[in-house]
Amino acid sequence: MPHDVRPPVEHRAEASPVVWRAMTDWLFALEARRGWDLALERMRVALGRLGHPEKSCPSVLIAGTNGKGSTSALTAAALGHSGLKVGLYTSPHLIDLTERIRIDGRAVPRKVLLDRLAQLRADLDVEGLGLTFFEVTTLAAFAIFAAASVDIAVLEVGLGGRLDATNVADPVVAAITSIGFDHEAYLGSTQAAIAGEKAGVMRTGRPVVLGPGLLAEARAALGARAREIGATVVEASADEGVPPTRLAGRHMRENAATAFAILGVLRETGLDLPATAVVEGFRTVRWPGRFETISEQPTIICDGAHNREGAAALAELLTERAAGTWRLLLSAVADKPWPDVFRKLAPFASTIAVAPTGGRRGVPLADLERVAASLRPSRTFLSAAAALDTLAGDTRDGAPILVAGSLYLVGDAYAWLAERQGVERLDDLRLPGDAP
């Protein structure tokens, strides 16, 4: 257990907005300076100094190009409905940094995360160790879960698997949801190469669940690696009694199948996971920004599709569900294949609006405008909020609005809605279909 175990989170005062802003500015400055620097040595040194909080509870580690977040959310929801205290660590966040670290379905209070970040700055030589933004947030998650005495932690891999900061955990079961082409500069440019990096989450003598949507080349590479290290492969199947969810699309059914298989493995380890609890967890889970309706008048739907596979899944869903055309609001960050995403979604659009997103990582507005204008009649805005104000206020065009192309842009849309509702956190948003 880490030192300095603190009192329950509900007895803490709220974080000072000024102190919170200063801390998050420091943290995001790490991201700007260091970006992704994949290695595990820094994490191991830091965790040793903290007393190894990652060993305080069993964990589930979920990797994949697409689908790992929703699979993690489904797994955590079913575990929570089974009576367990569950920690969930995911990325990225949409509005507020606290969304990355959840206990029993709720983002931790800012004060809890602020205290942990302050502790890490005091106890670790962050600059000397060269810790990255993602490593610091991962360390904070481990420490918060340990202090809260969670029964089990569900961890979403950030990038890849083999060298990702989350891979210092010793999971009782790992999973790989999908293999696609994203972050190729870090992970390789073939299915086999990317699969090799994702396979780093496997453990000798432990089960690894493979998602049903994996292509043959990736599945073969993963199977070969599992045999090499002695991991037990569990094949998820979308046809074997997977409970329904509110998450839309074939790809989400595959993610639910992966989560269902993970839960089956956990049940075999001795966890009491009643079938009714799994059904209820799947039925009620929400995963923001994945074809989620945030407004009904007018209809605004947000989907974080930002790579080729994500855009293809969204296009399939639009083909199944859409009647007529959409007004698209698109944006992108520069390290994604964003022109391909735009081209994949353009056939569903009557018009395309573009706005910048992602700060320094964002595609220049002129480039967004150039590609959009080559595909459909287009409009350019200086911010997502300005675009949504205009599109939502246009009563002459009743076509639904689809926000896609980047999770940063989706986060901008949720922040726009939060400002209109006078709330600060994602958990406090009121969405269509929520209970009054």
Backbone torsions as a table, in degrees:
resi	resn	phi	psi	omega
1	MET	NA	145.3	176.8
2	PRO	-70.3	158.9	176.9
3	HIS	-75.2	170.8	175.2
4	ASP	57.9	51.2	175.6
5	VAL	-67.9	130.1	-168.9
6	ARG	-105.2	166.7	-178.3
7	PRO	-68.2	165.9	-178.4
8	PRO	-55.6	148.5	-172.5
9	VAL	-64.0	-28.0	-173.5
10	GLU	-72.0	-11.0	-178.9
11	HIS	-98.7	12.0	-178.9
12	ARG	-93.8	150.3	171.0
13	ALA	-74.1	163.0	177.9
14	GLU	-71.8	153.8	179.1
15	ALA	-73.2	142.5	172.6
16	SER	-64.8	127.7	179.2
17	PRO	-56.7	-35.9	-179.3
18	VAL	-68.1	-45.2	-179.7
19	VAL	-67.2	-40.0	178.1
20	TRP	-60.9	-44.8	179.9
21	ARG	-63.2	-40.9	179.2
22	ALA	-63.7	-41.0	-179.2
23	MET	-67.9	-44.4	-179.4
24	THR	-69.6	-32.2	174.5
25	ASP	-61.2	-44.1	177.4
26	TRP	-60.8	-43.0	-176.5
27	LEU	-67.2	-45.3	-179.7
28	PHE	-69.8	-23.4	173.5
29	ALA	-66.0	-32.9	174.0
30	LEU	-61.3	-41.8	179.4
31	GLU	-63.7	-42.0	-179.0
32	ALA	-65.0	-37.4	-176.7
33	ARG	-81.1	-36.6	-169.0
34	ARG	-114.1	-23.4	-179.7
35	GLY	56.2	-139.3	176.3
36	TRP	-94.7	126.2	175.6
37	ASP	-133.7	90.6	-168.6
38	LEU	-77.2	115.5	176.9
39	ALA	-170.0	158.0	-178.7
40	LEU	-110.6	-10.6	-174.9
41	GLU	-61.0	-43.6	-179.1
42	ARG	-62.0	-41.8	179.0
43	MET	-63.2	-42.2	-178.9
44	ARG	-64.1	-41.2	177.5
45	VAL	-63.5	-47.1	-178.3
46	ALA	-62.5	-44.8	-179.1
47	LEU	-64.9	-35.7	175.5
48	GLY	-61.0	-40.3	179.5
49	ARG	-70.6	-25.5	-179.8
50	LEU	-89.9	-3.5	-179.5
51	GLY	87.9	21.2	176.2
52	HIS	55.6	62.9	176.4
53	PRO	-64.7	-21.8	179.4
54	GLU	-65.8	-14.3	180.0
55	LYS	-96.3	6.5	-173.7
56	SER	-76.0	-17.9	-178.6
57	CYS	-154.7	161.3	173.7
58	PRO	-63.8	156.7	-179.4
59	SER	-139.4	158.5	172.4
60	VAL	-119.9	132.5	-176.4
61	LEU	-120.0	122.8	-171.0
62	ILE	-123.3	118.8	179.7
63	ALA	-113.2	170.1	177.2
64	GLY	148.5	150.7	178.0
65	THR	-67.3	-48.8	176.3
66	ASN	-128.3	152.1	172.7
67	GLY	92.1	-8.6	-176.1
68	LYS	-70.8	-31.4	179.0
69	GLY	-68.8	-47.6	179.6
70	SER	-66.6	-36.9	176.2
71	THR	-62.5	-41.3	177.7
72	SER	-63.5	-43.6	-179.1
73	ALA	-64.4	-42.1	178.3
74	LEU	-63.5	-44.3	179.4
75	THR	-60.8	-47.5	-178.2
76	ALA	-64.4	-38.6	-179.6
77	ALA	-63.7	-44.0	179.4
78	ALA	-65.2	-39.5	177.5
79	LEU	-64.3	-41.3	179.4
80	GLY	-64.9	-41.1	177.8
81	HIS	-68.2	-15.8	176.6
82	SER	-85.7	2.8	175.5
83	GLY	96.3	6.9	179.6
84	LEU	-91.3	150.4	171.9
85	LYS	-86.9	116.8	-166.3
86	VAL	-118.4	129.9	169.5
87	GLY	-96.6	137.8	179.5
88	LEU	-129.8	124.2	179.0
89	TYR	-119.6	119.6	-178.0
90	THR	-137.7	170.4	175.1
91	SER	-156.5	156.3	-4.9
92	PRO	-83.4	-178.7	171.3
93	HIS	-92.3	163.6	-179.7
94	LEU	-101.3	-45.5	-179.1
95	ILE	-117.0	-48.9	-168.6
96	ASP	-131.3	140.1	-176.4
97	LEU	-55.1	-31.3	-176.3
98	THR	-63.2	-20.3	-179.6
99	GLU	-59.6	-23.4	-177.6
100	ARG	-69.8	-23.5	-174.1
101	ILE	-123.1	110.4	-175.7
102	ARG	-122.9	145.3	172.9
103	ILE	-128.8	125.3	-178.1
104	ASP	52.4	42.7	172.3
105	GLY	84.2	-5.7	-178.4
106	ARG	-114.3	138.6	172.9
107	ALA	-60.6	140.7	179.5
108	VAL	-65.3	149.9	176.1
109	PRO	-60.4	150.8	178.5
110	ARG	-56.0	-37.6	-178.0
111	LYS	-60.9	-38.5	-180.0
112	VAL	-64.7	-48.0	-179.9
113	LEU	-67.5	-39.6	179.0
114	LEU	-59.8	-45.4	179.4
115	ASP	-60.5	-42.0	-179.0
116	ARG	-67.6	-42.2	178.7
117	LEU	-63.7	-40.0	177.4
118	ALA	-63.1	-39.1	178.4
119	GLN	-64.5	-42.5	179.8
120	LEU	-63.7	-40.8	177.9
121	ARG	-64.1	-34.7	-178.9
122	ALA	-78.3	-37.8	-171.9
123	ASP	-92.4	-21.8	-177.7
124	LEU	-117.2	146.7	171.9
125	ASP	-84.9	79.5	-174.4
126	VAL	-57.1	-45.9	-178.6
127	GLU	-68.6	-43.1	-178.8
128	GLY	-65.4	-39.2	177.5
129	LEU	-72.7	-19.5	-177.5
130	GLY	74.9	28.9	-177.0
131	LEU	-65.4	142.3	179.0
132	THR	-92.2	169.3	175.6
133	PHE	-52.3	-50.6	-175.2
134	PHE	-68.4	-34.3	177.0
135	GLU	-65.5	-41.0	179.5
136	VAL	-65.5	-43.4	179.3
137	THR	-66.4	-34.7	177.2
138	THR	-67.1	-42.6	175.8
139	LEU	-60.6	-41.6	178.7
140	ALA	-62.1	-41.3	179.2
141	ALA	-61.7	-48.0	179.2
142	PHE	-57.9	-44.5	-177.5
143	ALA	-67.1	-40.1	179.4
144	ILE	-66.8	-42.9	178.7
145	PHE	-62.9	-40.7	179.3
146	ALA	-65.1	-44.9	-179.1
147	ALA	-64.1	-33.4	-180.0
148	ALA	-84.0	-3.1	-179.8
149	SER	53.9	48.5	176.4
150	VAL	-65.1	152.6	180.0
151	ASP	-79.2	-31.3	-178.1
152	ILE	-157.7	147.1	178.7
153	ALA	-117.6	134.7	174.3
154	VAL	-107.3	120.8	-171.2
155	LEU	-118.1	122.5	173.7
156	GLU	-90.1	126.2	176.3
157	VAL	-63.3	141.5	179.3
158	GLY	-79.5	-55.8	-177.5
159	LEU	-146.2	122.8	178.2
160	GLY	76.1	-115.8	-178.0
161	GLY	173.4	-58.6	-173.0
162	ARG	-55.0	-45.4	-175.7
163	LEU	-112.1	10.8	179.3
164	ASP	-70.9	147.7	-176.6
165	ALA	-58.3	-31.2	179.8
166	THR	-68.9	-17.1	-172.8
167	ASN	-78.0	5.9	170.3
168	VAL	-77.8	-14.6	176.7
169	ALA	-70.0	162.4	177.4
170	ASP	-117.9	79.5	-169.9
171	PRO	-68.3	144.7	173.9
172	VAL	-73.8	-25.8	174.8
173	VAL	-150.0	139.4	174.1
174	ALA	-114.2	164.5	177.4
175	ALA	-146.5	150.5	174.7
176	ILE	-129.9	113.0	-170.8
177	THR	-80.6	-42.1	-173.2
178	SER	-162.0	159.9	174.0
179	ILE	-128.4	120.3	176.6
180	GLY	-140.5	-174.9	-175.2
181	PHE	-98.8	100.7	178.3
182	ASP	-152.6	147.5	-178.3
183	HIS	53.2	41.7	-174.4
184	GLU	-63.7	-27.6	178.6
185	ALA	-63.2	-27.2	-180.0
186	TYR	-96.7	-32.8	-166.0
187	LEU	-111.4	-12.2	-177.8
188	GLY	109.6	170.6	-172.5
189	SER	-117.9	12.3	174.7
190	THR	-126.8	157.5	177.2
191	GLN	-56.8	-41.0	-177.8
192	ALA	-66.2	-42.6	-179.6
193	ALA	-65.0	-45.2	179.7
194	ILE	-65.0	-40.2	177.8
195	ALA	-60.7	-37.4	178.8
196	GLY	-60.8	-38.2	177.7
197	GLU	-70.8	-43.0	179.6
198	LYS	-65.0	-31.9	-178.6
199	ALA	-64.1	-12.5	177.9
200	GLY	-61.3	-15.0	178.4
201	VAL	-80.1	-11.2	179.8
202	MET	-69.5	152.4	177.5
203	ARG	-130.3	142.6	177.9
204	THR	-59.5	128.9	177.3
205	GLY	77.4	4.3	-179.2
206	ARG	-115.4	156.4	178.3
207	PRO	-76.0	147.0	169.1
208	VAL	-129.8	126.9	-179.8
209	VAL	-92.2	130.4	177.8
210	LEU	-107.6	130.4	-177.7
211	GLY	-66.5	151.1	-175.9
212	PRO	-70.4	-16.4	-176.9
213	GLY	-92.2	4.2	-178.9
214	LEU	-64.0	136.5	176.9
215	LEU	-75.0	161.9	-171.2
216	ALA	-59.3	-43.5	-177.8
217	GLU	-62.3	-44.1	179.4
218	ALA	-67.5	-42.7	-179.9
219	ARG	-61.1	-40.6	179.5
220	ALA	-64.4	-43.2	-179.8
221	ALA	-65.2	-40.7	179.1
222	LEU	-67.8	-41.4	178.2
223	GLY	-62.6	-40.8	179.2
224	ALA	-63.7	-41.4	179.6
225	ARG	-67.2	-39.0	178.3
226	ALA	-61.7	-43.0	178.2
227	ARG	-64.5	-37.4	-177.6
228	GLU	-63.4	-40.1	-176.3
229	ILE	-99.9	-6.0	179.1
230	GLY	82.9	29.6	172.5
231	ALA	-86.4	151.2	-178.5
232	THR	-96.2	120.1	-178.3
233	VAL	-84.3	130.2	172.9
234	VAL	-117.8	119.5	-178.9
235	GLU	-89.8	119.8	175.9
236	ALA	-76.1	144.3	178.8
237	SER	-130.8	129.4	179.1
238	ALA	-76.4	-1.9	-175.4
239	ASP	-106.5	8.9	-171.4
240	GLU	-116.9	68.1	170.0
241	GLY	68.0	27.7	-179.4
242	VAL	-72.1	126.7	-179.1
243	PRO	-64.5	152.7	178.7
244	PRO	-72.4	155.9	175.9
245	THR	-132.6	170.2	175.2
246	ARG	-84.2	-3.6	-177.5
247	LEU	-79.1	131.4	-168.2
248	ALA	-94.6	142.0	170.5
249	GLY	110.3	155.0	178.4
250	ARG	-60.4	-39.1	-179.6
251	HIS	-61.9	-33.7	177.2
252	MET	-73.4	-31.5	174.1
253	ARG	-64.7	-36.7	176.8
254	GLU	-67.6	-39.1	177.1
255	ASN	-64.8	-39.6	177.0
256	ALA	-62.9	-37.9	178.0
257	ALA	-63.8	-38.6	178.3
258	THR	-65.4	-44.9	177.6
259	ALA	-61.6	-40.7	-179.9
260	PHE	-62.2	-39.5	177.9
261	ALA	-68.2	-38.7	176.0
262	ILE	-58.6	-45.4	-179.6
263	LEU	-64.3	-35.1	176.0
264	GLY	-62.5	-41.3	176.9
265	VAL	-63.9	-44.0	180.0
266	LEU	-63.4	-35.6	177.2
267	ARG	-62.7	-37.8	179.3
268	GLU	-67.9	-22.5	176.8
269	THR	-80.0	-5.9	177.3
270	GLY	114.4	-3.4	177.4
271	LEU	-69.9	139.3	177.7
272	ASP	-86.8	102.3	-178.1
273	LEU	-122.8	86.3	-177.5
274	PRO	-59.4	143.5	179.9
275	ALA	-57.1	-37.7	-179.4
276	THR	-65.1	-34.1	179.2
277	ALA	-69.5	-39.6	177.9
278	VAL	-64.2	-44.8	179.0
279	VAL	-59.5	-45.3	-178.3
280	GLU	-68.0	-39.6	177.0
281	GLY	-60.6	-45.4	178.8
282	PHE	-66.0	-38.3	-176.4
283	ARG	-66.3	-35.9	-171.3
284	THR	-98.8	-10.7	-173.4
285	VAL	-64.0	144.2	175.8
286	ARG	-126.7	136.0	176.7
287	TRP	-130.2	97.9	-170.7
288	PRO	-58.2	146.5	173.8
289	GLY	81.9	11.8	178.0
290	ARG	-120.0	88.6	-175.1
291	PHE	46.8	51.3	-179.5
292	GLU	-104.3	132.7	176.8
293	THR	-79.8	120.5	179.0
294	ILE	-106.1	-9.5	177.6
295	SER	-154.9	145.7	177.1
296	GLU	-109.3	-18.1	179.8
297	GLN	-136.0	87.4	-0.4
298	PRO	-80.5	170.1	176.1
299	THR	-71.1	123.2	174.2
300	ILE	-128.8	123.6	179.2
301	ILE	-120.5	136.9	179.6
302	CYS	-112.8	133.3	175.0
303	ASP	-141.4	129.9	-173.7
304	GLY	-82.6	18.0	-179.8
305	ALA	-54.9	122.6	-174.6
306	HIS	-141.0	3.8	174.3
307	ASN	-135.1	179.4	-173.0
308	ARG	-62.5	-43.5	-178.0
309	GLU	-67.6	-40.8	177.7
310	GLY	-63.9	-40.8	178.4
311	ALA	-65.9	-38.0	178.2
312	ALA	-64.4	-40.7	178.6
313	ALA	-65.9	-39.3	177.9
314	LEU	-66.8	-41.3	178.4
315	ALA	-61.7	-39.7	177.4
316	GLU	-63.1	-41.0	179.5
317	LEU	-66.4	-41.2	178.1
318	LEU	-64.5	-36.4	177.4
319	THR	-63.7	-38.9	179.5
320	GLU	-69.9	-38.7	-165.3
321	ARG	-107.3	-26.9	-165.8
322	ALA	-84.8	134.8	167.8
323	ALA	-116.1	122.5	-175.5
324	GLY	84.9	-162.7	-175.0
325	THR	-115.1	170.2	-175.7
326	TRP	-118.4	154.6	163.1
327	ARG	-92.6	114.8	-177.9
328	LEU	-91.3	137.2	166.3
329	LEU	-114.7	113.7	-172.9
330	LEU	-123.4	151.7	169.3
331	SER	-159.6	-177.8	-174.5
332	ALA	-167.5	161.3	167.8
333	VAL	-104.3	157.3	-164.2
334	ALA	-71.7	-21.6	-176.7
335	ASP	-91.0	15.0	176.5
336	LYS	-110.8	158.4	178.2
337	PRO	-80.3	59.7	-166.7
338	TRP	-66.4	-34.5	177.0
339	PRO	-60.9	-36.0	176.6
340	ASP	-65.4	-38.1	177.1
341	VAL	-63.4	-46.2	178.7
342	PHE	-58.5	-46.0	-177.4
343	ARG	-65.3	-34.5	-179.7
344	LYS	-68.5	-32.8	-176.1
345	LEU	-93.1	-19.0	-175.3
346	ALA	-56.7	-36.4	-179.2
347	PRO	-60.2	-17.3	-178.7
348	PHE	-93.8	-1.0	-170.0
349	ALA	-103.9	140.6	165.6
350	SER	-85.6	-38.9	176.4
351	THR	-142.1	159.1	175.3
352	ILE	-125.9	123.7	171.2
353	ALA	-104.0	143.6	177.6
354	VAL	-127.6	150.5	177.5
355	ALA	-151.3	151.3	180.0
356	PRO	-71.8	153.7	175.7
357	THR	-155.2	167.8	171.9
358	GLY	79.0	10.2	176.7
359	GLY	57.9	-131.5	-176.2
360	ARG	-64.6	-22.0	179.6
361	ARG	-82.5	-12.5	-171.9
362	GLY	-69.9	151.2	174.1
363	VAL	-70.8	135.4	177.1
364	PRO	-55.1	142.4	-175.3
365	LEU	-59.3	-36.7	-179.9
366	ALA	-62.1	-36.4	178.9
367	ASP	-71.0	-40.1	176.2
368	LEU	-60.2	-45.2	-177.8
369	GLU	-63.4	-41.5	-177.7
370	ARG	-61.9	-47.4	-178.4
371	VAL	-69.0	-43.6	180.0
372	ALA	-60.3	-43.9	-177.4
373	ALA	-66.7	-24.7	177.7
374	SER	-76.2	-11.4	-174.1
375	LEU	-109.1	-40.6	-175.3
376	ARG	-154.8	164.4	169.0
377	PRO	-53.4	133.9	-170.2
378	SER	-133.3	160.1	176.0
379	ARG	-134.5	149.5	-177.5
380	THR	-120.8	135.1	179.1
381	PHE	-129.3	156.1	-178.1
382	LEU	-84.4	-11.6	177.5
383	SER	-156.9	158.4	175.7
384	ALA	-64.0	-36.9	179.7
385	ALA	-62.1	-43.2	178.5
386	ALA	-63.8	-40.6	178.5
387	ALA	-62.4	-45.5	-177.6
388	LEU	-69.9	-36.8	175.1
389	ASP	-57.2	-44.9	-177.5
390	THR	-71.8	-48.5	-177.5
391	LEU	-64.6	-43.1	-178.7
392	ALA	-68.3	-28.6	-178.5
393	GLY	-88.4	-2.5	-178.7
394	ASP	-83.9	94.7	-177.0
395	THR	-77.9	-11.2	-179.6
396	ARG	-75.7	-28.2	-177.8
397	ASP	-113.7	106.1	-176.8
398	GLY	-88.1	6.2	-179.2
399	ALA	-62.7	141.4	178.9
400	PRO	-64.7	157.1	-178.1
401	ILE	-106.7	130.5	177.0
402	LEU	-118.5	122.8	178.9
403	VAL	-102.2	121.0	-174.9
404	ALA	-157.2	177.5	175.9
405	GLY	104.0	-20.8	-178.2
406	SER	-166.4	137.6	173.7
407	LEU	-67.8	-26.6	173.9
408	TYR	-62.0	-44.7	178.8
409	LEU	-64.2	-41.6	176.5
410	VAL	-59.6	-42.7	176.3
411	GLY	-60.3	-39.4	176.1
412	ASP	-60.5	-39.0	-179.8
413	ALA	-67.1	-41.9	177.3
414	TYR	-66.3	-36.7	177.2
415	ALA	-65.1	-38.5	175.5
416	TRP	-59.8	-44.3	179.3
417	LEU	-67.4	-40.2	179.7
418	ALA	-60.9	-40.5	178.6
419	GLU	-64.8	-40.7	178.6
420	ARG	-64.6	-31.4	-179.4
421	GLN	-91.3	-7.4	178.4
422	GLY	74.1	31.6	177.4
423	VAL	-121.8	165.9	-176.9
424	GLU	-112.3	-22.6	-171.0
425	ARG	-117.4	149.7	-179.7
426	LEU	-57.6	-40.6	-177.3
427	ASP	-62.5	-21.5	-175.8
428	ASP	-95.6	-1.5	178.4
429	LEU	-67.0	145.3	174.5
430	ARG	-104.4	119.5	-175.9
431	LEU	-117.1	156.9	176.7
432	PRO	-54.0	135.1	179.4
433	GLY	91.9	-11.8	176.4
434	ASP	-67.3	147.8	176.4
435	ALA	-64.5	141.6	-179.8
436	PRO	-64.7	NA	NA
